[in-house]
Amino acid sequence: MKYSPIIVVNLLLLTVANFVVAPCKVDMKLTACDKGPCGQNAYCDFNGVSYECLCEDGHDGDPHNIRIGCTPNSE
């Protein structure tokens, strides 16, 4: 009997023919923050579940606003 490789991919495992390979770990921080979701003068902080945009020190504003972002404090 001739076997041809069958690949089945799901979120938990990768099965190739009769071999089971452990799932790949995806770096969620890289995935969430690498897309540049934060505005100017802001940075992306990943807490293990989701990301949050925060203004850099000395800046205020809306860190999620891509166009405006955070502006220097007027102090």
Beta strands, then each sheet from edge to edge (+ up, - down):
strand 1: 7-9
strand 2: 14-16
strand 3: 19-21
strand 4: 42-46
strand 5: 51-55
strand 6: 59-61
strand 7: 70-72
sheet 1: 1+ 2- 3+
sheet 2: 4+ 5-
sheet 3: 6+ 7-
end
